Amino acid sequence: MNGRMRKVAILQQRLTHYRCVFFEQLRELCASRGIELHLVHGQPTDEDRLKHDEGTLTWADTVANRYFEFAGIFLVWQPFPDIGGTPELIIIPQENKLLSNYLWLIKRLFNGVKVAYGGHGKNFQSDAPNGLRERWKSWLLNKVDWWFAYTEKTGDFLLAEGYPPERITLLNNAIDNEGFQRDLDSVSAEQLVKLRAEIDADADAPIGLFCGSLYPDKRLAYLVEAADRIQQTIPEFRLVVIGDGPSAGEIQLPAASRPWLHWVGIRKGQEKAVYFKLASVVLNPGLVGLHVLDSFCAGVPMITTADARHSPEIAYLRSGVNGLVVAGTPETYAAAVIELLGDQDKLEEMKRAAMQDAKRYTLENMVNRFVDGIEHCLASPKKK
């Protein structure tokens, strides 16, 4: 490696624990290729703190975000720290609310800094997909030098909007599958027996699992209603809910009157893995995001709904192959789950497909693609 280190900065509104390994590996690979990577992030909002998913990295630059509300619109100003010079490339989240993004887009026009977006391409959870905010976001997506697209769904959207394909890096957004696999492998038979006893589940009782943050887009009332119907048909069925968040009450309240429904709060590492090893299916009728990869790693098919406001990672879930996407009411959803639980051959087939796809969507692949994209962006002229 010859010459000076090329400086690149990634800006994040906040840092979550499930991204820490990604940024550690990204920094290490960048350094091996002569790139000095800086990560700048702020603190979460009060609402985000309820999710208890904050992460820390000693080498990251932590700044104090300033949060505003103007005419009912939530806005964020994120200062930029002194990192010993201006970076050649700034990678920012594609979010309208980040006021500091606009400063970087303006600076891009008048100095040598390149700007790239990382994200979904559009807000897949928008209440007004054709509204002013989404039109503004669509107009801005062509104003950067490079795109780090989370999934094929994002890439297809960018192409449809006219963004040059040679300036798109498809990441296949992932989390630390390898670390979670180690946690799964470390679970003992004794731990599974103990956990079954804790949730009062018979040796062959089917276990449904929900794992994720608890907020409205997760459709928790729908989940409880569907679980009620499953349990009526299969009395030995148990449902375990892992997670916390602003909608936790929608699980806590029904759990108080349903001995078969267990809310266990936040679980990480092996504590989370033991529940996945025990589970028969993952029930997530609401928004599907990166947690679909946990189900793949564990070989536990995820069952969701067609009309939920999913993140782009829904592209990983192939209905009838590695999971199910159900259209309709909680009754319809429950019927699909009951049918799958009663078809052991189909369930085992889905489990094998899920585990196979876990090998495709890995953190190592994502890190390699990201650094390749950074190098190509640095080597390319600025987009006109």
C-alpha positions as CSV (number, residue, x, y, z in Angstrom):
1,M,0.0,0.0,0.0
2,N,1.6,3.3,-1.1
3,G,0.7,6.9,-0.7
4,R,-1.5,8.8,1.6
5,M,-4.6,7.4,3.3
6,R,-7.8,8.6,1.6
7,K,-10.3,10.0,4.1
8,V,-14.0,8.9,4.0
9,A,-16.7,9.7,6.5
10,I,-20.0,8.0,7.1
11,L,-22.8,10.0,8.9
12,Q,-25.5,8.2,11.0
13,Q,-28.2,9.9,13.0
14,R,-27.6,7.3,15.7
15,L,-25.7,4.1,16.2
16,T,-27.5,0.8,16.9
17,H,-25.9,-2.2,18.6
18,Y,-26.5,-4.5,15.6
19,R,-24.4,-2.2,13.3
20,C,-21.3,-2.2,15.5
21,V,-19.7,-5.3,14.0
22,F,-20.4,-4.0,10.5
23,F,-18.6,-0.7,11.1
24,E,-15.7,-2.5,12.9
25,Q,-15.2,-4.8,9.9
26,L,-15.8,-1.9,7.4
27,R,-13.1,0.2,9.1
28,E,-10.6,-2.7,9.1
29,L,-11.1,-3.5,5.4
30,C,-11.0,0.2,4.4
31,A,-7.7,0.6,6.3
32,S,-6.2,-2.4,4.4
33,R,-7.0,-0.6,1.2
34,G,-5.6,2.8,2.1
35,I,-8.8,4.4,3.2
36,E,-9.2,6.2,6.6
37,L,-12.8,5.6,7.7
38,H,-14.6,7.9,10.1
39,L,-18.0,7.2,11.6
40,V,-19.9,10.2,12.9
41,H,-23.1,9.6,14.9
42,G,-25.4,11.4,17.3
43,Q,-27.6,10.4,20.2
44,P,-31.1,8.9,19.8
45,T,-34.4,10.6,20.4
46,D,-36.4,9.9,23.5
47,E,-38.6,7.6,21.5
48,D,-35.7,5.7,20.0
49,R,-34.2,5.2,23.5
50,L,-37.3,3.1,24.4
51,K,-36.0,0.5,21.9
52,H,-32.9,-0.1,24.0
53,D,-30.8,-0.8,20.9
54,E,-28.0,1.8,21.2
55,G,-24.5,0.8,20.3
56,T,-21.1,2.3,21.1
57,L,-17.7,2.3,19.3
58,T,-14.7,3.8,21.0
59,W,-13.2,5.1,17.8
60,A,-16.4,6.7,16.4
61,D,-17.0,10.5,16.6
62,T,-20.1,11.1,18.7
63,V,-21.7,14.5,18.3
64,A,-24.7,16.2,19.9
65,N,-27.7,16.1,17.6
66,R,-30.2,19.0,17.8
67,Y,-33.8,18.0,17.3
68,F,-36.5,20.4,16.2
69,E,-40.1,20.3,15.3
70,F,-41.4,22.8,12.8
71,A,-45.0,22.8,11.5
72,G,-45.4,19.2,12.6
73,I,-42.3,18.1,10.8
74,F,-39.4,16.5,12.8
75,L,-36.0,17.8,11.9
76,V,-32.4,17.0,13.0
77,W,-29.2,19.1,12.8
78,Q,-26.1,17.0,13.2
79,P,-22.8,18.9,13.6
80,F,-19.6,17.6,11.9
81,P,-16.6,17.2,14.1
82,D,-12.9,18.0,13.3
83,I,-11.5,14.8,11.9
84,G,-8.2,16.3,10.7
85,G,-9.2,17.5,7.3
86,T,-12.0,17.4,4.8
87,P,-12.9,13.9,3.6
88,E,-12.9,13.1,-0.1
89,L,-16.2,11.3,0.3
90,I,-19.2,11.8,2.7
91,I,-21.8,9.0,2.9
92,I,-25.1,10.3,4.3
93,P,-28.4,8.6,5.1
94,Q,-31.1,9.5,2.5
95,E,-33.5,11.2,5.0
96,N,-35.3,14.5,4.4
97,K,-35.3,15.3,8.2
98,L,-31.5,15.6,8.4
99,L,-30.9,19.3,7.8
100,S,-27.1,18.8,7.8
101,N,-27.5,16.7,4.6
102,Y,-28.4,19.8,2.7
103,L,-25.2,21.5,3.7
104,W,-23.2,18.6,2.3
105,L,-25.2,18.7,-0.9
106,I,-24.4,22.4,-1.3
107,K,-20.8,21.9,-0.4
108,R,-20.6,19.2,-3.1
109,L,-21.4,21.9,-5.7
110,F,-18.5,24.2,-4.7
111,N,-15.6,22.0,-3.6
112,G,-14.0,18.7,-4.2
113,V,-16.0,16.6,-1.7
114,K,-18.1,13.8,-3.1
115,V,-21.4,12.9,-1.5
116,A,-23.1,9.5,-1.6
117,Y,-26.4,8.3,-0.3
118,G,-27.0,5.1,1.7
119,G,-30.4,3.8,2.2
120,H,-33.7,2.5,0.8
121,G,-34.3,5.0,-2.1
122,K,-37.7,5.9,-0.7
123,N,-39.7,5.6,2.5
124,F,-41.4,2.2,2.2
125,Q,-43.4,3.0,5.3
126,S,-44.7,6.4,4.1
127,D,-48.4,7.3,4.8
128,A,-48.3,9.4,1.6
129,P,-46.0,7.7,-1.0
130,N,-47.0,10.2,-3.6
131,G,-46.9,13.2,-1.2
132,L,-44.6,16.2,-1.2
133,R,-41.9,14.6,1.1
134,E,-41.5,11.6,-1.1
135,R,-41.4,13.7,-4.3
136,W,-38.7,15.9,-2.7
137,K,-36.7,12.7,-1.7
138,S,-37.1,11.4,-5.3
139,W,-35.8,14.7,-6.7
140,L,-32.8,14.7,-4.4
141,L,-31.8,11.1,-5.1
142,N,-30.1,12.1,-8.4
143,K,-28.1,14.9,-6.7
144,V,-25.3,12.7,-5.3
145,D,-22.2,11.0,-6.8
146,W,-22.9,7.5,-5.7
147,W,-25.6,5.3,-4.2
148,F,-25.2,2.4,-1.7
149,A,-28.5,0.6,-2.2
150,Y,-29.6,-1.6,0.6
151,T,-31.3,-4.3,-1.5
152,E,-32.3,-5.2,-5.1
153,K,-35.7,-3.6,-4.4
154,T,-33.8,-0.3,-3.8
155,G,-31.6,-0.8,-6.8
156,D,-34.6,-1.4,-9.0
157,F,-36.3,1.8,-7.7
158,L,-33.2,3.9,-8.4
159,L,-32.9,2.6,-12.0
160,A,-36.6,3.4,-12.5
161,E,-35.9,6.9,-11.3
162,G,-33.1,7.3,-13.9
163,Y,-30.0,7.0,-11.6
164,P,-27.0,5.7,-13.5
165,P,-26.5,1.9,-12.9
166,E,-22.7,2.2,-12.9
167,R,-22.9,4.5,-9.9
168,I,-25.0,2.1,-7.8
169,T,-23.5,-0.4,-5.3
170,L,-25.9,-3.1,-4.3
171,L,-25.1,-4.0,-0.7
172,N,-27.6,-6.7,0.2
173,N,-28.0,-5.3,3.7
174,A,-27.0,-7.7,6.4
175,I,-26.2,-8.1,10.0
176,D,-23.7,-10.3,11.9
177,N,-25.0,-13.7,10.7
178,E,-21.7,-15.3,11.7
179,G,-21.9,-14.1,15.2
180,F,-25.5,-15.2,15.6
181,Q,-24.6,-18.6,14.2
182,R,-22.0,-19.0,16.8
183,D,-24.6,-18.2,19.5
184,L,-27.0,-20.7,18.0
185,D,-24.3,-23.4,17.9
186,S,-23.5,-22.8,21.6
187,V,-27.0,-23.5,22.8
188,S,-27.2,-26.8,24.7
189,A,-30.0,-29.4,24.9
190,E,-30.3,-28.7,28.6
191,Q,-31.0,-25.0,27.9
192,L,-33.8,-25.9,25.5
193,V,-35.4,-28.2,28.1
194,K,-35.1,-25.6,30.8
195,L,-36.7,-22.9,28.5
196,R,-39.6,-25.2,27.5
197,A,-40.3,-25.7,31.2
198,E,-40.2,-21.9,31.8
199,I,-42.9,-21.3,29.2
200,D,-44.8,-24.4,30.2
201,A,-44.5,-26.0,26.7
202,D,-44.7,-29.7,26.2
203,A,-41.8,-31.5,24.5
204,D,-43.5,-31.4,21.0
205,A,-45.4,-28.1,21.5
206,P,-45.1,-25.7,18.5
207,I,-43.5,-22.4,19.5
208,G,-44.2,-19.1,17.7
209,L,-41.5,-16.4,18.1
210,F,-41.6,-12.6,17.5
211,C,-38.3,-10.8,17.7
212,G,-37.9,-7.1,17.1
213,S,-38.7,-3.6,18.3
214,L,-42.2,-3.0,19.4
215,Y,-43.8,0.0,17.6
216,P,-47.0,0.5,15.5
217,D,-45.8,-0.8,12.1
218,K,-45.2,-4.2,13.7
219,R,-49.0,-4.8,13.9
220,L,-48.9,-6.3,17.4
221,A,-52.7,-6.3,17.9
222,Y,-52.9,-8.3,14.6
223,L,-50.3,-10.7,16.0
224,V,-52.2,-11.3,19.3
225,E,-55.5,-11.9,17.5
226,A,-53.9,-14.4,15.1
227,A,-52.1,-16.1,18.0
228,D,-55.4,-16.4,19.8
229,R,-56.8,-18.3,16.9
230,I,-53.8,-20.5,16.6
231,Q,-53.9,-21.4,20.2
232,Q,-57.7,-22.2,20.0
233,T,-56.9,-24.8,17.3
234,I,-53.6,-26.0,18.8
235,P,-54.0,-25.6,22.6
236,E,-50.3,-26.6,23.3
237,F,-49.1,-23.6,21.1
238,R,-47.0,-21.0,22.8
239,L,-46.0,-17.5,21.7
240,V,-42.8,-15.7,22.9
241,V,-42.2,-12.1,22.2
242,I,-38.7,-10.7,22.3
243,G,-38.2,-6.9,22.2
244,D,-39.2,-3.6,23.6
245,G,-40.4,-0.2,22.4
246,P,-43.2,2.4,22.5
247,S,-45.9,-0.2,21.8
248,A,-44.8,-2.7,24.4
249,G,-48.1,-2.3,26.2
250,E,-49.9,-4.0,23.3
251,I,-48.1,-7.2,24.3
252,Q,-47.8,-6.7,28.0
253,L,-51.6,-6.3,28.5
254,P,-52.8,-9.4,26.6
255,A,-49.9,-11.4,28.1
256,A,-51.4,-10.8,31.6
257,S,-54.5,-12.8,30.7
258,R,-52.9,-15.4,28.4
259,P,-50.6,-17.9,30.1
260,W,-49.4,-19.2,26.8
261,L,-48.1,-15.7,25.7
262,H,-44.8,-14.7,27.1
263,W,-43.1,-11.3,26.7
264,V,-39.4,-11.5,27.7
265,G,-38.2,-8.0,26.8
266,I,-34.8,-7.5,25.2
267,R,-32.6,-10.5,24.6
268,K,-29.2,-10.5,22.8
269,G,-26.5,-13.0,22.0
270,Q,-27.0,-16.5,23.2
271,E,-30.0,-15.4,25.3
272,K,-31.7,-14.6,22.0
273,A,-30.4,-17.6,20.2
274,V,-31.9,-20.1,22.6
275,Y,-35.4,-18.8,21.8
276,F,-34.7,-19.2,18.0
277,K,-33.4,-22.7,18.6
278,L,-36.7,-23.5,20.3
279,A,-39.0,-21.8,17.8
280,S,-41.0,-23.6,15.1
281,V,-41.9,-20.4,13.2
282,V,-41.2,-16.7,13.5
283,L,-44.5,-14.7,13.5
284,N,-44.0,-11.2,12.2
285,P,-47.2,-9.9,10.6
286,G,-45.9,-6.3,10.5
287,L,-42.9,-4.6,9.1
288,V,-40.1,-7.0,8.0
289,G,-36.6,-5.7,8.1
290,L,-33.2,-7.1,8.9
291,H,-34.6,-9.5,11.5
292,V,-35.5,-11.8,8.6
293,L,-31.9,-12.8,8.6
294,D,-32.1,-14.0,12.2
295,S,-34.8,-16.4,11.1
296,F,-32.7,-17.6,8.1
297,C,-29.7,-18.3,10.3
298,A,-31.8,-20.3,12.8
299,G,-33.6,-22.1,10.0
300,V,-37.0,-20.9,11.3
301,P,-39.4,-19.8,8.6
302,M,-40.8,-16.2,9.0
303,I,-44.5,-15.6,8.3
304,T,-45.6,-12.1,7.5
305,T,-48.3,-10.2,5.6
306,A,-48.5,-8.8,2.1
307,D,-49.9,-5.4,3.1
308,A,-47.5,-4.5,5.9
309,R,-45.2,-1.5,5.4
310,H,-42.1,-3.5,4.9
311,S,-38.5,-2.4,4.6
312,P,-36.6,-3.4,1.4
313,E,-35.3,-6.5,3.1
314,I,-38.7,-8.1,2.5
315,A,-37.1,-8.9,-0.9
316,Y,-35.1,-11.7,0.9
317,L,-38.3,-13.5,1.9
318,R,-39.6,-15.8,-0.8
319,S,-43.1,-16.9,0.0
320,G,-43.5,-20.6,0.0
321,V,-39.8,-21.2,-0.2
322,N,-38.0,-19.8,2.9
323,G,-41.1,-18.3,4.6
324,L,-44.7,-17.2,4.0
325,V,-46.3,-13.9,2.9
326,V,-50.0,-14.0,3.7
327,A,-52.7,-11.7,2.4
328,G,-55.7,-11.0,4.6
329,T,-57.1,-10.9,8.1
330,P,-55.7,-12.4,11.3
331,E,-58.0,-15.3,10.7
332,T,-56.4,-16.0,7.3
333,Y,-52.9,-15.5,8.8
334,A,-53.6,-17.9,11.6
335,A,-55.0,-20.5,9.2
336,A,-51.7,-20.3,7.2
337,V,-49.7,-20.8,10.3
338,I,-51.8,-23.8,11.5
339,E,-51.5,-25.4,8.0
340,L,-47.7,-25.0,8.0
341,L,-47.3,-26.4,11.5
342,G,-49.4,-29.4,10.5
343,D,-47.2,-30.1,7.4
344,Q,-43.9,-31.2,8.8
345,D,-42.4,-32.0,5.4
346,K,-43.1,-28.5,4.1
347,L,-41.8,-26.9,7.3
348,E,-38.5,-28.8,7.1
349,E,-38.2,-27.8,3.4
350,M,-38.6,-24.2,4.3
351,K,-36.1,-24.5,7.1
352,R,-33.5,-25.8,4.8
353,A,-34.1,-23.0,2.3
354,A,-33.9,-20.4,5.0
355,M,-30.6,-21.7,6.2
356,Q,-29.2,-21.7,2.6
357,D,-30.2,-18.1,2.1
358,A,-28.5,-17.1,5.3
359,K,-25.2,-18.0,3.5
360,R,-26.1,-15.5,0.8
361,Y,-26.9,-12.5,2.9
362,T,-23.8,-12.2,5.0
363,L,-22.0,-9.3,6.7
364,E,-18.7,-10.3,5.0
365,N,-20.3,-9.9,1.6
366,M,-21.9,-6.6,2.5
367,V,-18.6,-5.2,3.9
368,N,-16.7,-6.3,0.7
369,R,-19.4,-4.7,-1.5
370,F,-19.4,-1.5,0.5
371,V,-15.6,-1.0,0.3
372,D,-15.6,-1.9,-3.4
373,G,-18.2,0.8,-3.9
374,I,-16.2,3.4,-1.9
375,E,-13.1,2.6,-4.0
376,H,-15.1,3.0,-7.3
377,C,-16.7,6.2,-6.1
378,L,-13.3,7.7,-5.2
379,A,-11.9,6.7,-8.6
380,S,-14.8,8.1,-10.6
381,P,-15.4,11.7,-11.6
382,K,-18.1,13.6,-9.9
383,K,-21.6,13.0,-11.2
384,K,-22.8,15.9,-13.3
